[in-house]
Amino acid sequence: MKYIIALDAGTTSIRAFCYDLAAKRFVHRAQQEVESRFPHPGWVEQDAAEIYFKAAYVVNDCVRAVGAENVAGIGVTNQRETVVAFDAETGEPVCPAIVWQCRRTSAACAALPEEIKRKIKARTGLFADAYFSAPKMRWILENEPAAAALARKGRLRFGTVDAYLIYRFTGNFVTDHTNASRTMLFDLETLQWDGELCRFFGIEEEFLPRPLPSDAVMGTVKLLSREIPIAGAMGDQQAALLGQACLNAGDGKATYGTGLFLLLPTGSRPVFADGLLTTVGGTYAGRTLYALEGSVFHAGSGIQWLRDELGFLENAAESERLARSVADTGGVFFVPAFTGLGAPYWNSEARALLSGITRGTRREHIVRAVLESIAYSARDLAECMAERGGARLTALKCDGGACANDFLMQFQADVLGIAVDRPAERESTALGAAYLCALALGLTDPAEIGRSRVRERLFEPSENREYYDGLYAQYRRAVARAVKE
Ligand code: ADP
């Protein structure tokens, strides 16, 4: 049994990877794109049957590549918060899946009573926002007659993507604690569904999957005539945390993709901080790791804007050469508030701005300012975690497309004043699912995961704290101008 399959059911594609346990690396991968539909402004839907069909396809591809008899198990990681409503008898979805990005329940969330908003924050660690699952479930009950009819017959089921896939593969209706912690119905302390919040949203507990530790064996699936365990499931950001071997308080990871996600483990107790989410970072090896999470909507998308709308770049990688060709931005600051500002500001009316432009400002200065803004955004999150949650980031591991940019990673280390550690294997999410599966099957332990991580490069911070603190203070002044009251 040499291999583990990591299934990564993401928002834009479903991928499966074969992980070689002895060689500690991926040896094969398969991918299928997933279609999103946008039936109204702000709405985002997917077809859960397509998600399942493509997941089965990529998993089969991997099993065939290495031979079913060599596969120890399958670990699952997935886009979080998305809701699939389906019929318990057939497993068929009853309506389109509502994707995490969908804003259709924004007004309903804003109108929730203050007391419920407070309970949501205190018990689930989330804000009353359209991103999370519960308002999507309620919307389905109120607007999809087929779902309401199944609910009356006791056959309706609501799953996040992990729960739906595991149900289709194994027949068991279960989820893991990290996915459950994104629904707005899950009590962070007891690791159980919160009866009062379920009643408030009109959701019977029988509609919901049974929450299990992330490293539970969820069931088995028959593939190429062999029963293979599905062992371990986790939301994508949490899987990346494990994939980066961030196992202890203070050991954070940042993903530099279209947006920026910073997760900071806080230990065995949940920590709450205004403007940030509290989430289950993972329940494995017999313990619960909580985390603070901050997200910034626009990071790499600023680079795409420079390339596609301004025509300043041929490709994203060219941003590094241009940024290095000038000593600094010449006083230019960029605030990436294209669609408002996320954590820690939460200002939806803010819009992006470039400040400090002079007659001498060149394309290179602007490109550099856009890259620097990504690093300042991460410092915003880290400061918020420290000031409002008392949680200090002591080490930062990086992944995501833009972590390939050496200038950005060095500037990040300088602005944060801590070292930034880049791994050799950048597929942290899939790696996390593979590690989790190995944990579930007793094939590894956290200490070995810690030792398995291979660093590609460490970016040490500059000693000149004053200089970088000064730049950050100027960035904060630019943010103040972008924010609309
Ligand atoms: P996502 O998973 O959000 O689609 P990825 O992790 O694939 O994103 O990263 C893609 C993003 O990273 C794009 O926004 C792109 O502009 C940015 N990016 C990719 N390479 C670089 C680079 N060398 N320098 C700066 N940004 C980059």
Residues whose N, C-alpha, C, O or C-beta is under 5 A from the ligand:
A	BS01	ADP	Y256 G257 T258 G259 G300 S301 I303 Q304 A316 A317 S319 G400 G401 A402 A404 N405
